Amino acid sequence: MARAFVALGANLGRPDVQLRRALEMLAMLPDTWLVKASPFYASAPVGYAEQPDFVNAVAELDTVLTPQALIEALFAIEALLGRTRSFKNAPRVLDLDLLLYDQLRLDTSDLILPHPRMHERAFVLVPLADIDPDVMVPGFGQVAALLPTVRDQALHRLP
């Protein structure tokens, strides 16, 4: 059994509804259990700025799926909920990123673990800290210790 963390984000349609639906679908993945989900947060877009704000969250999963099988399942959920990939950092109805898979370090053509830049993003670190502030990001340290490095990024918890 592996412990995995998945970032969820959306900024088109009804992002809160899409994130809730994605969490339901994560809970239905074979050989995978949804352990916890963070509160939802609103954040400004990164990269391409001419788009609506995002709603973000993080989910903790227990799974026996391999990292490759899990990322393929995440892509399938995105597609089922209408995700299209038009250009880098484009607005999207759903984005699911595999952040951590145990303490595995991996760099393949379609999956890098830990997720690149996760240690630089408040919209990832803050909800991740809500679930487990002690989790380690391989090569970067404990999530709680990384939080001060992103305190200048605007993020607010949604009711």
Order of alpha helices (4+ residues) and beta strands (2+ residues): beta-alpha-beta-beta-beta-alpha-beta-beta-beta-alpha-beta-beta-alpha-beta
